[in-house]
Each structure stands twice: as C-alpha cells, then as structure tokens.
Amino acid sequence: MNESPQFGNHCTSCKAREITWRCRDCHGETMQCTECFRDRHRFLPFHRIEHWAREYFEPAWMCQVGVEIHLGHGGQPCPSRNHRGPTEHGSEEDDDDSWEDESESIVETDEVIPVLAGPDACVVVDKSGVHRILIRPCQCPRCPSLDLQFLDMGLFPASLKKIQTAFTFSVLDDFRMDNLECKTAGLNYYNKLRRLTSNTFPKGVPACVNFLACGKTFNDPIFITTG
C-alpha cells in the first residue's frame, strides 16, 4: 500500500481540483488532477502512473487518463480527422465499410493492462513496459503511408497494415545494448519488460511474438542506412 498525498488533496498545478493521478517517472512523482495530468503527459505517453483510490495509490495506465498519440503534425491532432470520420489504421480510403464509426472505449477484462476497443487501439512496447494506447494516424490527403507515420514518431510497427503492435526505438536500442554487452536473450529481455509492467502478474501482460524479429530488422544495416 502506497502513502497518501503529502501536500493535501489538491492538484500541485492548478491548486483547485483534487489529486487523482501520480507519475512514478516524473521527477518528484508529480501529483495532479486529471486535466493537468493529461496536459502534462501529452508527449510522455509511456510514463508509469498510479491512480489515487481515496486510501492508496493503485497502478494505472495513460489510456485511463485519456492520453493519445497523434501521428504527423508534430504530435498534434490531425485537422482532417474531425470532418473525415474514423477509419481503420491506414492513410488511404478503403471501402465504405471502413467508414463505419466504431466505438472506442476501455473494455472491462481480467487482464493487467486495460483492453481498448476501436480501430486505433494499439499495444506499444517501451523501455518502461508494455502499454495499450490509442494511436491516431494522420488522414490528410497527401499523408505518408501508415508504417512511415509510425516510424516518423519513433515507433517500429510489427506489421505494415492494420498495425496493432509497435515498439519504440528506445526499447529496441536498449535491447541491442543488453544483447551485445550482457548477452541477454530476447525472451529474457521481454520477460523483464513484462515484470516492469506488472511484477505481481507478469503473465497477465500481453506477449509480443514479433519482438525479436522487429529487433533484428531495426538493427539491420540496410534499415539503419535508409531509415
């Protein structure tokens, strides 16, 4: 059980609303309300956070705060998404079926990480652990292909179409260094990430079978020189 807030129950930023979130990766473990916390972490989507449950802090996830990743436009929301409607992960318009509005919400399950519904839901593996988050692709008329949008944002997609899993460049670089200096196998390294995500229930963290293959491709000289 974690300690209660040390400076009262008010947000350390706005000083008005009650504390609801705490970030374990921010210096000083910042405690803020939902609005201030979401604004602070717009470009820090892989920080490990906790939710204040009135008596203790419990593990939580950025998707529960409402943090999303926007591809293109410097990480800002794509202006074309508002009037073109949601599409499946991809920059090109497909059949009319892909224009159907699919609800995006957190699905109640017994898994460690909340399961997200919707075409933009994605599993992202970072040095801080495994995350589920909504990734909104750019839908401008001349936008790059989806895989290039992911790469421009520092995310290595596990597939080229209908991307549902991605790895941050930082986790692939970290695995390469661990493998070179410590001879860490891919399975052992990923198991470490699962324990970072949930040390109590590591087997409840999604397994990503493409991790080793993506790591090899990421470190291939051809990809390095052309990426």
Protein Blocks (a to p, Z undefined) as FASTA:
>chain_A
ZZddfebjbdfklomaccfbdcfkbghiaaddfklmmmmmmmmmkbccdddehjaccddd
fklnopacdeejhhpacfklmmnopadedfbdcdfklmpccdddddddfbfbdcdedjkb
ccdddfkbccdddddddfbfkbccfklmmmmnopacfbfbhpabdcdfklmmmmmmmmmm
nopafklmmmmmmmmmommlmmlpccdfklmmmmmmmmpmklmmmZZ
